[in-house]
Amino acid sequence: MVQLRGGRGRIQTARGIYVALRDQIALGVYGSGEKLPSTRALAEELGVSRTTVTNAFEQLVSEGYVKIHQGARAIVVGSVRSAPAITNVPRSAERRLSQYGARALALPARASDPPGTIEFDFRYGDVAPEDFPKLAWRKAHGAAVLAHRDRLSYAHPAGSSELRQALQGYLWRARGIRCKTDQIMVVSGSQQALDLAARVLVDPGDKVVVEEPCYAMARNVLTALGATPTSISCDADGICTQELPIPHDYALVLVSPSHHFPLGGVLSAHRRHKLIEWAETGNVHIVEDDYDGEYRYDVRPIPPLFVGGRDRVIYVGTVSKTLAPTLRIGYLVLPEALVEPFVRCKQIMDRHSSLFEQETLAAFIETGAYERHIRKMRRKNAERRSVFLQAMHDSFGDAIEIVGTSAGLHSVVWFNDIKASDEQALAQTARRGDVGIYPVLPLYANPIERRAGFVFGYASMSLRVIPQAVNRLAEIVAAFRGAANC
């Protein structure tokens, strides 16, 4: 009889006995057709109850290692030794990634660092944890979880009817969008919205228009699908519509007209009309990424493109900037002709987004808490923006140019006397000094700037910390300039 022992003495648990026997069967200690010790004998040997051993044997039976006939000892079923390695496999027979997987793997990795690893982090997209309405959200979420349901089941792919009705009212009040509830689809963040739009409307080899520079993950979505992005330059008035190509060869155009990412321009009324005319001429759909349209500081937020081109425009919204990116709640407003194909593809992709979070947000909107929270955040982030701009002006003066300050939660800062080729080196130096800054040139498909630029997000910092962070950065930049001139 083989004695079973664990790493810290005699085995005492059913799990330990199961693992030991399984491993011995795998190693061939017990061969095919060989009988295992009886449950009684093994229990006496190990000093455990027979029930403990019986439970271990039942697990072995359930996984197909042994079989048991009533009144007889367990018998090992077949050989479970590892098969010998197969050598000299022709290259054509090797498993490979799909073309999509290969294209995605070839894209630059953009995984975020763990939060809290840098003392002063200007990473854009983050929001301050103290800004999240924790108690109110917990209460609403608890009510959603405890609400009576006949059963817990899959929901409609387009999302909770309560949330879509709430969003219908909110979008009319806040963004001037008139639509039916059926035109609204809830998704897991704006990233899924962009991916879904591309999958429904773009085939491998299709040409698409993107802004230059643009949100890198949007370009990645299109590139991974095998599309060919055409980059159109942007200025203070948004995408330069006079540079648009002949539209008939294009499947899609992706823009951020309310607050261009990252440069911050707002698409002018004249260019809005031109873009919609261009799309109508070529039967092209526009994906409008309104990622932070609620944050307009000088005047009321401008109307979305969807208002003037609802048959051509797919509107994308999110709560990542108003509540938190960790919630992963976004939404689409679709032209009526696209509702059914989007619903079908969303169902294939992930059935539907989390229903409890959707119902929580619906309650937030319906009670007015969401819009009160947005007004509060608009005031707080306007203060952060003011403190950030003043601190940058005090520390750097005319050595920098700041753009994109009229809206949103970030700005781009150009350093006039630092070359673009030194962006990465300065970012690495700053990180070693516990300051996170993020180069802008990787967001360009065809970089043309001759000076270094960085995207600064300020929404995750307190008013007290922002000047400290800028002062630390000023010391780092001064030392960097000194080293470069040596």
URUR-V346630 format. One record per run of one state. SS is the DSSP state (H for helix, E for strand, L for the rest). FROM is the first residue (numbers start at 0). TO is the last residue. If there is no record, write none. Layout:
{{SS | FROM | TO} {SS | FROM | TO}}
This chain:
{{L | 0 | 3} {E | 4 | 5} {L | 6 | 7} {E | 8 | 9} {L | 10 | 12} {H | 13 | 26} {L | 27 | 33} {E | 34 | 34} {L | 35 | 37} {H | 38 | 45} {L | 46 | 48} {H | 49 | 61} {L | 62 | 64} {E | 65 | 66} {L | 67 | 73} {E | 74 | 75} {L | 76 | 89} {H | 90 | 92} {L | 93 | 97} {H | 98 | 105} {L | 106 | 118} {E | 119 | 120} {L | 121 | 127} {H | 128 | 130} {L | 131 | 132} {H | 133 | 145} {L | 146 | 159} {H | 160 | 174} {L | 175 | 179} {H | 180 | 182} {E | 183 | 186} {L | 187 | 187} {H | 188 | 200} {L | 201 | 205} {E | 206 | 211} {L | 212 | 214} {H | 215 | 223} {L | 224 | 226} {E | 227 | 234} {L | 235 | 236} {E | 237 | 238} {L | 239 | 239} {H | 240 | 242} {L | 243 | 245} {H | 246 | 248} {E | 249 | 254} {L | 255 | 267} {H | 268 | 281} {L | 282 | 283} {E | 284 | 288} {L | 289 | 294} {E | 295 | 295} {L | 296 | 303} {H | 304 | 307} {L | 308 | 311} {E | 312 | 317} {L | 318 | 323} {H | 324 | 326} {L | 327 | 328} {E | 329 | 332} {L | 333 | 334} {H | 335 | 349} {L | 350 | 353} {H | 354 | 365} {L | 366 | 367} {H | 368 | 398} {E | 399 | 402} {L | 403 | 405} {E | 406 | 406} {L | 407 | 408} {E | 409 | 414} {L | 415 | 418} {H | 419 | 431} {L | 432 | 433} {E | 434 | 435} {L | 436 | 436} {E | 437 | 438} {L | 439 | 439} {H | 440 | 442} {L | 443 | 450} {E | 451 | 456} {L | 457 | 461} {H | 462 | 484} {L | 485 | 485}}
